[in-house]
Amino acid sequence: MNDQPVFDEMWGHGSDDARTPYKEFYNWFEGEDPARLRRKQREAEEVFRLMGITFNVYGKSEAEERLIPFDIIPRIISGQEWRTLSRGIEQRVRAINAFLHDIYHRQEIVRAGRLPAHMISQNAAYLPQMIGVTPPGGIYTHIVGIDLVRTGENQFYVLEDNARTPSGVSYMLENRETMLQMFPELFAKNRVQSVQTYPSDLLRSLAASAPKGCNSPPTVAVLTPGIYNSAYFEHSFLADEMGVELVEGHDLRVVDGRVAMRTTRGYKPIDVLYRRVDDDFIDPLNFDPSSTLGVPGIMDVYRAGNITLANAPGTGIADDKAIYSYIPDIVEFYTGEKAILQNVLTWRCSEPDSLAYVLDNLSDLVVKEVHGSGGYGMLIGPTASKKELETFRRKLVANPDNYIAQPTLSLSSVPIFTKQGLAPRHVDLRPFVLVSPDRVDITPGGLTRVALKAGSLVVNSSQGGGTKDTWVLKD
């Protein structure tokens, strides 16, 4: 797959004519004064600065806060392309939810021989505390982010699933808001589907997943680890947009078998908690006893069915990159259908034959930690030095279970705006999915992350990437 020529989403494979989704935009761009566009790019950066749209970079001697780089050239997807993606995303999310229910109950997929038992029993993200627990409404993954890459006109692959706490939706919304302010005329010329209803859709979806017999309307809150978390901007943004309380662990306590938040009028019960605190820290009585971020006893309330936690504890096993390699089987097992969206070919380094292949071809492959995220702890073989390859080789031999490997994909490119004009850069896409007992909502578009360095395949903000507005056109 890595020998393919790069597919450019505006130009296809080197055409002189812009592809159909981009034609209206390109005609507009050609008539624009480059000096005006450079000024607009600076204005957009200033908007992000004033809004405080930042993220924290970990792994340095001190956590460093940075501005999210934003590019004013939109990424444009046709309505027809989006329909295919939406069908595949919904199929995948429904299958993941069924898989999570199964592994915490009868484990039919293991009994059927479709998934080795050790992939669950020996997985660090599998929570024994969730065995036999059915969340209110039967939903485990209320908010999902599916990371997609494109390699050709009709070739999309799922790179990874984010079923725990997918982040980035605030950037998607602010990207659109900024573009609407900068270039209102573009939205008059192009029939772009709206993303602005996401906060109200999120609130509706969370409320629909509330326990039976709770308040009407249900009381919803967002649980954050606090201001030093890398995604704190998003936590506060979403709570504000939904019109619900943003709380920390010390604001909550268990009162009469319910989780309640402190208010000026005493403690008020919560029905649905959109948590952005990891499993290990959510309840010091059930998990890490040293945690000050969670609520003592919240898991007991949850197991009794008196609160909805979104997403459910234990969903992280669906993010595991070794489990990812079984998703086509998982989709077929629970839906009876072939997966619409393809996985990237994956070698599980825990298997001796796969490990041998990976070690022999390390310089051609991308190697990732099974629980890794944010672009950390990975090796991109073709761009690695001999020293980096040798260091990673030792890591693989010492702990093969911790890694998977994939071919280096020829990711599609989308133009960014530079001082010299348009220049291609590689991108991925994270659509956001809301799941409730009665429906699945997929926001038309999502977060496009772009590698701002020429030739780079790493799009993560923590590794120097930026973001773009993503347009899905109406037919």
DRENDOZA-948169 format. One record per residue (C-alpha): residue number from 0; x, y, z. Coordinates in pm, whole numbers, plus 50000, padded with zeros to 5 digits. Example, Ala and Ser with C-alpha at 12.3 -4.5 7.8 and 13.67 -1.06 7.14 Angstrom:
2
     k      c1      c2      c3
     0   51230   49550   50780
     1   51367   49894   50714
This chain:
475
     k      c1      c2      c3
     0   50000   50000   50000
     1   50289   50238   50064
     2   50397   50231   49697
     3   50079   50408   49585
     4   50101   50762   49448
     5   49952   51016   49688
     6   49586   51090   49622
     7   49520   51464   49651
     8   49161   51533   49755
     9   49146   51856   49554
    10   49329   51738   49241
    11   49293   51359   49242
    12   49601   51195   49088
    13   49760   51502   48927
    14   49465   51635   48725
    15   49457   51999   48607
    16   49090   52022   48709
    17   48976   52038   49070
    18   48765   51738   49173
    19   48389   51802   49178
    20   48355   51867   49556
    21   48626   52137   49534
    22   48526   52311   49209
    23   48312   52587   49361
    24   48572   52653   49631
    25   48863   52657   49386
    26   48686   52903   49153
    27   48642   53133   49455
    28   49002   53085   49566
    29   49139   53175   49223
    30   48958   53509   49237
    31   49088   53600   49583
    32   49374   53838   49665
    33   49650   53631   49836
    34   49726   53926   50066
    35   49365   53920   50193
    36   49386   53546   50256
    37   49712   53586   50448
    38   49543   53853   50660
    39   49247   53621   50721
    40   49484   53341   50825
    41   49640   53572   51084
    42   49293   53680   51203
    43   49190   53316   51247
    44   49501   53249   51456
    45   49418   53552   51669
    46   49062   53423   51723
    47   49206   53093   51849
    48   49443   53280   52079
    49   49166   53498   52224
    50   48935   53198   52271
    51   49211   53007   52449
    52   49187   52715   52206
    53   49498   52535   52328
    54   49618   52191   52429
    55   49888   52066   52665
    56   50191   51874   52544
    57   50306   51610   52791
    58   50633   51425   52801
    59   50851   51736   52830
    60   51023   51837   53153
    61   50710   52047   53214
    62   50370   52030   53048
    63   50362   52293   52775
    64   50050   52472   52655
    65   50032   52545   52282
    66   49795   52711   52039
    67   49622   52468   51800
    68   49746   52555   51448
    69   49451   52618   51215
    70   49452   52625   50834
    71   49189   52823   50641
    72   49162   52588   50340
    73   48866   52354   50413
    74   48869   51982   50356
    75   48565   51904   50135
    76   48377   51573   50115
    77   48085   51508   49879
    78   47744   51400   50006
    79   47779   51066   49828
    80   48118   50994   49987
    81   47976   51082   50327
    82   47679   50847   50293
    83   47914   50552   50239
    84   48129   50656   50534
    85   47824   50706   50757
    86   47689   50358   50683
    87   48026   50204   50763
    88   48072   50409   51080
    89   47725   50325   51214
    90   47776   49954   51142
    91   48110   49961   51324
    92   47982   50151   51628
    93   47681   49921   51670
    94   47912   49617   51650
    95   48153   49763   51908
    96   47863   49824   52147
    97   47740   49466   52103
    98   48095   49338   52154
    99   48132   49530   52481
   100   47804   49391   52613
   101   47907   49039   52515
   102   48254   49039   52673
   103   48110   49155   53006
   104   47836   48889   52994
   105   47840   48553   52812
   106   48146   48607   52587
   107   47976   48433   52295
   108   48247   48557   52056
   109   48508   48364   52257
   110   48286   48053   52278
   111   48247   48067   51900
   112   48626   48071   51855
   113   48626   48408   51679
   114   48843   48582   51943
   115   49108   48421   52165
   116   49010   48427   52535
   117   49346   48577   52639
   118   49274   48888   52427
   119   49012   48972   52689
   120   49124   48808   53013
   121   49482   48938   52987
   122   49388   49284   52859
   123   49472   49570   53097
   124   49165   49765   52975
   125   48923   49483   53063
   126   48747   49569   53390
   127   48632   49271   53604
   128   48418   49526   53795
   129   48196   49552   53484
   130   48124   49179   53454
   131   47747   49127   53453
   132   47675   49503   53447
   133   47434   49633   53183
   134   47440   50016   53161
   135   47110   50209   53153
   136   46968   50174   52801
   137   47227   49907   52720
   138   47470   50163   52576
   139   47842   50139   52655
   140   47986   50384   52401
   141   47776   50702   52402
   142   48040   50918   52231
   143   48273   50756   51977
   144   48544   50890   51747
   145   48643   50674   51448
   146   48979   50776   51296
   147   48975   50741   50917
   148   49242   50778   50650
   149   49203   50791   50276
   150   49436   50646   50015
   151   49237   50688   49692
   152   48918   50809   49526
   153   48702   50547   49698
   154   48952   50398   49944
   155   48896   50476   50310
   156   49044   50281   50600
   157   48974   50290   50973
   158   49303   50366   51146
   159   49174   50328   51503
   160   48863   50341   51720
   161   48819   50581   52012
   162   48549   50438   52238
   163   48681   50566   52570
   164   48695   50947   52568
   165   48738   51076   52213
   166   48851   51439   52217
   167   48864   51712   51954
   168   48496   51792   51899
   169   48541   52144   52040
   170   48806   52209   51774
   171   48564   52087   51504
   172   48302   52337   51627
   173   48544   52626   51668
   174   48697   52560   51324
   175   48352   52596   51168
   176   48265   52905   51374
   177   48592   53069   51269
   178   48537   52991   50900
   179   48182   53129   50917
   180   48321   53453   51061
   181   48613   53478   50815
   182   48440   53373   50491
   183   48059   53396   50514
   184   48041   53425   50134
   185   48185   53073   50096
   186   47894   52920   50283
   187   47651   53107   50057
   188   47822   52954   49751
   189   47861   52599   49888
   190   47586   52380   50034
   191   47776   52280   50349
   192   47602   52061   50607
   193   47593   52211   50955
   194   47788   52079   51255
   195   47662   52342   51500
   196   47388   52121   51645
   197   47644   51886   51804
   198   47611   52025   52162
   199   47230   52002   52157
   200   47253   51657   51993
   201   47498   51549   52265
   202   47266   51670   52540
   203   46966   51495   52382
   204   47165   51172   52340
   205   47293   51176   52699
   206   46947   51253   52838
   207   46798   50967   52632
   208   47048   50731   52801
   209   46945   50825   53158
   210   46839   50553   53406
   211   46470   50467   53419
   212   46270   50650   53682
   213   46507   50947   53705
   214   46427   51319   53695
   215   46248   51461   53391
   216   46434   51620   53227
   217   46739   51427   53354
   218   47017   51619   53529
   219   47336   51598   53319
   220   47687   51710   53421
   221   48041   51692   53276
   222   48315   51548   53501
   223   48664   51692   53437
   224   48998   51609   53601
   225   49055   51986   53621
   226   49232   52275   53454
   227   49564   52094   53407
   228   49414   51826   53181
   229   49515   51855   52813
   230   49150   51866   52702
   231   49017   52101   52972
   232   48920   52361   52711
   233   48691   52102   52555
   234   48537   51995   52887
   235   48444   52351   52981
   236   48337   52434   52624
   237   48095   52141   52599
   238   47947   52197   52946
   239   47890   52562   52857
   240   47739   52482   52517
   241   47504   52220   52665
   242   47410   52448   52956
   243   47507   52189   53219
   244   47740   52195   53520
   245   48113   52128   53485
   246   48218   51941   53798
   247   48531   51790   53950
   248   48548   51489   54181
   249   48551   51702   54497
   250   48216   51858   54389
   251   48044   51517   54404
   252   47950   51266   54670
   253   47720   50967   54713
   254   47399   51066   54896
   255   47121   50812   54962
   256   47240   50578   54687
   257   47267   50856   54425
   258   47562   51060   54299
   259   47495   51423   54387
   260   47673   51751   54311
   261   47727   52038   54550
   262   47515   52347   54479
   263   47432   52666   54671
   264   47112   52488   54784
   265   47276   52168   54901
   266   47347   51847   54709
   267   47151   51778   54388
   268   47133   51424   54238
   269   47287   51367   53893
   270   47130   51127   53643
   271   47392   51131   53365
   272   47764   51205   53407
   273   47968   51266   53091
   274   48301   51173   53242
   275   48638   51279   53108
   276   48825   51100   53388
   277   48992   50766   53311
   278   48867   50436   53458
   279   49160   50402   53699
   280   49079   50731   53871
   281   48699   50743   53873
   282   48644   50566   54207
   283   48916   50529   54472
   284   48710   50263   54652
   285   48699   50037   54345
   286   49014   50132   54150
   287   49321   50343   54240
   288   49288   50426   54613
   289   49520   50727   54576
   290   49295   50901   54319
   291   49158   51243   54413
   292   48992   51292   54073
   293   48696   51059   54115
   294   48407   50994   54351
   295   48427   50729   54627
   296   48148   50476   54571
   297   48037   50596   54226
   298   48084   50246   54079
   299   47846   50099   54338
   300   47581   50355   54238
   301   47649   50273   53872
   302   47619   49897   53921
   303   47289   49957   54101
   304   47160   50136   53787
   305   47118   50475   53955
   306   47346   50680   53726
   307   47458   50671   53362
   308   47832   50708   53304
   309   47923   50813   52953
   310   48123   50641   52831
   311   48082   50328   53043
   312   48384   50207   53240
   313   48565   49925   53061
   314   48505   50055   52707
   315   48881   50110   52666
   316   48925   49750   52555
   317   48761   49851   52224
   318   49040   50109   52175
   319   49306   49841   52209
   320   49500   49820   51884
   321   49531   49441   51905
   322   49152   49410   51946
   323   49126   49653   51649
   324   49280   49386   51427
   325   48976   49164   51502
   326   48712   49431   51430
   327   48618   49292   51084
   328   48539   48959   51259
   329   48360   49146   51538
   330   48143   49335   51285
   331   48054   49014   51102
   332   47985   48820   51425
   333   47741   49075   51571
   334   47578   49216   51255
   335   47590   48922   51016
   336   47735   49160   50755
   337   48079   49215   50605
   338   48247   49530   50734
   339   48177   49826   50505
   340   48489   50012   50619
   341   48819   49826   50591
   342   49085   49797   50858
   343   49451   49860   50786
   344   49646   49531   50760
   345   49781   49469   51112
   346   50048   49236   51253
   347   50003   49144   51621
   348   50357   49131   51763
   349   50234   48896   52039
   350   50227   48623   51772
   351   50576   48477   51700
   352   50538   48467   51318
   353   50410   48824   51308
   354   50689   48944   51539
   355   50951   48780   51315
   356   50804   48953   51009
   357   50794   49291   51187
   358   51155   49263   51306
   359   51267   49175   50952
   360   51078   49468   50798
   361   51097   49730   51072
   362   51223   50007   50844
   363   50910   49977   50625
   364   50643   49962   50896
   365   50459   50178   51147
   366   50473   50024   51497
   367   50230   50135   51772
   368   50169   50056   52137
   369   49840   49867   52179
   370   49715   50123   52435
   371   49905   50421   52291
   372   49745   50749   52181
   373   49836   51100   52072
   374   50118   50983   51845
   375   50334   50891   52146
   376   50530   50566   52171
   377   50514   50488   51800
   378   50777   50425   51532
   379   50745   50532   51169
   380   51001   50302   51011
   381   51067   50485   50680
   382   51158   50811   50861
   383   51338   50658   51162
   384   51715   50672   51214
   385   51924   50357   51257
   386   51949   50432   51627
   387   51571   50469   51662
   388   51516   50143   51474
   389   51757   49957   51702
   390   51601   50105   52017
   391   51255   50000   51901
   392   51381   49656   51801
   393   51492   49599   52162
   394   51150   49718   52291
   395   50971   49475   52061
   396   51183   49177   52167
   397   51146   49266   52536
   398   50767   49320   52531
   399   50609   49203   52203
   400   50255   49189   52349
   401   50261   49569   52381
   402   50288   49637   52007
   403   50117   49599   51670
   404   50260   49694   51330
   405   50104   49822   51010
   406   50224   49911   50660
   407   50307   50274   50594
   408   49997   50401   50415
   409   50007   50658   50140
   410   49771   50901   50317
   411   49571   51139   50101
   412   49671   51503   50095
   413   49468   51823   50114
   414   49602   52171   50030
   415   49704   52409   50307
   416   49761   52783   50267
   417   50127   52885   50272
   418   50316   53204   50182
   419   50384   53049   49841
   420   50017   52953   49787
   421   49854   52609   49813
   422   50072   52314   49918
   423   49967   51951   49983
   424   49981   51800   50332
   425   49869   51463   50466
   426   49544   51442   50668
   427   49323   51208   50867
   428   48962   51248   50981
   429   48786   51186   51312
   430   48405   51182   51273
   431   48212   51201   51600
   432   47928   50959   51674
   433   47654   50988   51938
   434   47483   50665   52045
   435   47166   50645   52251
   436   46912   50363   52299
   437   46695   50491   52015
   438   46940   50616   51749
   439   47293   50677   51619
   440   47383   51033   51514
   441   47698   51103   51309
   442   47796   51469   51278
   443   47853   51546   50907
   444   48226   51608   50892
   445   48437   51577   51202
   446   48787   51687   51292
   447   49042   51692   51011
   448   49394   51682   51149
   449   49673   51789   50913
   450   50047   51729   50920
   451   50182   52080   50871
   452   50535   51958   50794
   453   50589   51872   50425
   454   50598   51494   50381
   455   50511   51418   50744
   456   50253   51146   50815
   457   50204   51242   51184
   458   49893   51458   51218
   459   49858   51468   51599
   460   49854   51817   51751
   461   50097   51695   52016
   462   50341   51609   51736
   463   50317   51938   51544
   464   49994   51883   51348
   465   49711   52131   51297
   466   49340   52127   51213
   467   49103   52230   50933
   468   48732   52284   50892
   469   48572   51976   50735
   470   48287   52034   50491
   471   48035   51770   50393
   472   47832   51900   50101
   473   47460   51852   50058
   474   47361   51680   49734
